[in-house]
């Protein structure tokens, strides 16, 4: 039989879990938020100092989402952002996806190699193509880049991040902006 102290302790743990989810979760995308990201990079910095770090960082950016939101409304832009985040979580898992600002996501994968990141990138593209096939009129174009921590090359998390961001910026220059069209359907009304 549960004692009164155990019952209070259980309720407090449940409440603490709820508070943490509210503090560290991005409501719009149901991913981790900026506060969770700051905690994670602090932990990675400590791992680097302790010579115990093995991780990769990826930077993802939806091209043209601002224009889609301005033209079709923020509800459409927000929904596309949510769907994009959903795909990222399918590929790398909830615990690795951080929505830090606007249409940009940062992925932090612990214990992953360059091969893993290439595989994630290809899998993401496959899921994006499947999404486009289902959602006629939607063409999300995503610029992405990644970097894998190497203690011989990088001295801090920030250096790894900047390398991933530079890789994304290079990818961005080769792609057209995302597109969204409202297509009329005779047989059905199809939402996202």
VENLIN-V800765 format. One record per residue. RES is the residue in three letters. SS is DSSP state (helix for helix, strand for strand, loop for the rest). PSI is psi in degrees with one decimal (* if undefined). D_FIRST is the distance of its C-alpha to the first C-alpha in Angstrom with 2 decimals. Layout:
BEGIN
res = [RES | RES]
ss = [SS | SS]
psi = [PSI | PSI]
d_first = [D_FIRST | D_FIRST]
END
This chain:
BEGIN
res = [UNK | UNK | UNK | UNK | UNK | UNK | UNK | UNK | UNK | UNK | UNK | UNK | UNK | UNK | UNK | UNK | UNK | UNK | UNK | UNK | UNK | UNK | UNK | UNK | UNK | UNK | UNK | UNK | UNK | UNK | UNK | UNK | UNK | UNK | UNK | UNK | UNK | UNK | UNK | UNK | UNK | UNK | UNK | UNK | UNK | UNK | UNK | UNK | UNK | UNK | UNK | UNK | UNK | UNK | UNK | UNK | UNK | UNK | UNK | UNK | UNK | UNK | UNK | UNK | UNK | UNK | UNK | UNK | UNK | UNK | UNK | UNK | UNK | UNK | UNK | UNK | UNK | UNK | UNK | UNK | UNK | UNK | UNK | UNK | UNK | UNK | UNK | UNK | UNK | UNK | UNK | UNK | UNK | UNK | UNK | UNK | UNK | UNK | UNK | UNK | UNK | UNK | UNK | UNK | UNK | UNK | UNK | UNK | UNK | UNK | UNK | UNK | UNK | UNK | UNK | UNK | UNK | UNK | UNK | UNK | UNK | UNK | UNK | UNK | UNK | UNK | UNK | UNK | UNK | UNK | UNK | UNK | UNK | UNK | UNK | UNK | UNK | UNK | UNK | UNK | UNK | UNK | UNK | UNK | UNK | UNK | UNK | UNK | UNK | UNK | UNK | UNK | UNK | UNK | UNK | UNK | UNK | UNK | UNK | UNK | UNK | UNK | UNK | UNK | UNK | UNK | UNK | UNK | UNK | UNK | UNK | UNK | UNK | UNK | UNK | UNK | UNK | UNK | UNK | UNK | UNK | UNK | UNK | UNK | UNK | UNK | UNK | UNK | UNK | UNK | UNK | UNK]
ss = [loop | loop | loop | helix | helix | helix | helix | helix | helix | helix | helix | helix | helix | helix | helix | helix | helix | helix | helix | helix | helix | helix | helix | helix | strand | strand | loop | loop | loop | loop | strand | strand | loop | helix | helix | helix | helix | helix | helix | helix | helix | helix | helix | helix | helix | helix | helix | helix | helix | loop | loop | loop | loop | loop | strand | strand | strand | strand | strand | strand | strand | strand | strand | loop | helix | helix | helix | helix | helix | helix | helix | helix | loop | helix | helix | helix | helix | helix | helix | helix | helix | helix | helix | helix | helix | helix | helix | helix | helix | helix | helix | helix | loop | helix | helix | helix | strand | strand | strand | strand | strand | loop | loop | strand | strand | strand | strand | strand | strand | strand | loop | loop | loop | helix | helix | helix | helix | helix | helix | helix | helix | helix | helix | helix | helix | helix | helix | helix | helix | helix | helix | helix | helix | helix | loop | loop | loop | strand | strand | loop | strand | strand | strand | strand | strand | strand | strand | strand | loop | loop | loop | loop | loop | loop | loop | loop | helix | helix | helix | helix | helix | helix | helix | helix | helix | helix | helix | helix | helix | helix | helix | helix | loop | loop | loop | loop | loop | loop | strand | strand | loop | loop | loop | loop | loop | loop | loop | loop | loop | loop | loop | loop]
psi = [136.8 | 129.4 | 166.9 | -40.0 | -41.8 | -39.1 | -43.5 | -42.0 | -43.4 | -43.8 | -39.1 | -40.9 | -41.8 | -43.7 | -42.4 | -40.5 | -42.9 | -46.8 | -44.8 | -39.6 | -33.6 | -36.4 | -35.9 | 8.1 | 138.1 | 116.2 | -39.6 | -39.6 | -8.2 | 44.8 | 179.9 | 153.3 | -170.3 | -39.8 | -42.9 | -38.2 | -44.7 | -40.7 | -41.5 | -43.9 | -29.2 | -45.7 | -41.4 | -37.8 | -41.9 | -39.2 | -38.6 | -46.3 | -38.2 | 3.6 | 41.9 | 21.5 | 135.4 | 104.8 | 167.0 | 150.9 | 136.2 | 148.0 | 124.5 | 137.9 | 125.5 | 120.3 | 129.3 | 7.7 | -34.6 | -42.7 | -38.5 | -46.4 | -41.6 | -37.8 | -42.3 | -6.6 | 151.1 | -23.5 | -41.6 | -46.3 | -42.6 | -39.7 | -40.6 | -39.6 | -43.0 | -45.5 | -39.9 | -44.3 | -38.6 | -42.5 | -44.1 | -43.1 | -34.5 | -41.3 | -48.3 | -9.5 | 150.6 | -43.9 | -8.5 | -8.5 | 126.2 | 122.5 | 105.5 | -39.5 | 143.1 | -122.8 | 23.6 | 139.6 | 145.9 | 132.8 | 128.4 | 116.2 | 113.9 | 142.2 | 13.9 | 150.1 | 176.9 | -40.6 | -44.3 | -43.2 | -37.5 | -42.4 | -45.1 | -42.8 | -45.2 | -41.9 | -40.1 | -47.0 | -39.6 | -44.5 | -37.8 | -41.6 | -43.4 | -40.9 | -43.5 | -37.4 | -36.5 | -41.1 | 83.8 | 139.9 | -7.8 | 129.4 | 88.8 | 126.2 | 124.7 | 124.1 | 137.6 | 153.3 | 158.8 | 163.4 | 144.2 | 130.8 | 131.3 | 117.0 | -18.4 | -23.4 | -35.3 | 141.5 | -9.8 | 164.7 | -42.9 | -40.0 | -38.8 | -45.8 | -47.7 | -34.3 | -42.7 | -42.0 | -42.2 | -38.8 | -40.6 | -44.3 | -38.3 | -42.3 | -37.0 | -36.5 | -15.0 | 1.3 | 148.6 | 159.5 | 160.1 | 157.2 | 148.8 | 124.3 | 144.6 | 113.9 | 134.5 | 133.9 | 130.3 | -35.4 | -17.5 | 163.7 | 120.8 | 120.3 | -166.8 | *]
d_first = [0.00 | 3.78 | 6.37 | 9.58 | 11.50 | 9.63 | 10.04 | 13.59 | 14.25 | 13.44 | 15.70 | 18.29 | 18.53 | 19.03 | 21.61 | 23.31 | 23.70 | 25.29 | 27.57 | 28.67 | 29.55 | 31.60 | 33.32 | 34.17 | 34.84 | 38.24 | 37.86 | 41.19 | 40.74 | 37.00 | 37.71 | 37.08 | 39.24 | 41.52 | 38.82 | 36.96 | 40.38 | 41.22 | 38.03 | 38.83 | 42.43 | 41.44 | 39.19 | 42.08 | 44.48 | 42.38 | 42.29 | 46.07 | 46.64 | 44.48 | 46.50 | 43.36 | 44.10 | 44.50 | 44.48 | 46.66 | 47.29 | 48.65 | 50.13 | 50.44 | 52.56 | 53.41 | 57.15 | 58.45 | 55.18 | 56.53 | 59.56 | 57.50 | 55.37 | 58.55 | 60.33 | 57.65 | 55.20 | 52.16 | 49.89 | 51.59 | 51.41 | 47.73 | 47.01 | 49.03 | 47.20 | 43.85 | 45.15 | 46.57 | 43.25 | 41.53 | 44.03 | 43.52 | 39.73 | 40.41 | 42.73 | 40.99 | 37.41 | 35.78 | 35.11 | 38.84 | 40.38 | 41.25 | 43.13 | 44.89 | 47.82 | 49.78 | 50.36 | 49.48 | 46.47 | 45.76 | 44.04 | 42.66 | 41.86 | 40.70 | 42.06 | 44.63 | 48.29 | 51.41 | 51.21 | 47.68 | 48.97 | 51.98 | 49.76 | 47.52 | 50.69 | 52.10 | 48.86 | 48.71 | 52.31 | 51.61 | 48.75 | 51.03 | 53.77 | 51.41 | 50.39 | 54.09 | 54.82 | 52.24 | 53.08 | 56.83 | 58.50 | 55.98 | 57.06 | 54.81 | 56.58 | 54.44 | 55.85 | 53.71 | 53.98 | 51.94 | 52.17 | 50.40 | 49.81 | 52.26 | 52.36 | 56.11 | 56.73 | 54.17 | 53.24 | 50.61 | 48.38 | 50.98 | 53.69 | 51.68 | 50.94 | 54.63 | 55.68 | 53.37 | 54.68 | 58.28 | 57.66 | 56.33 | 59.35 | 61.66 | 59.98 | 60.24 | 64.02 | 64.36 | 62.52 | 63.37 | 61.04 | 58.40 | 59.61 | 58.15 | 60.21 | 59.51 | 60.67 | 61.48 | 60.08 | 61.88 | 59.20 | 55.95 | 54.43 | 52.44 | 50.19 | 48.41]
END
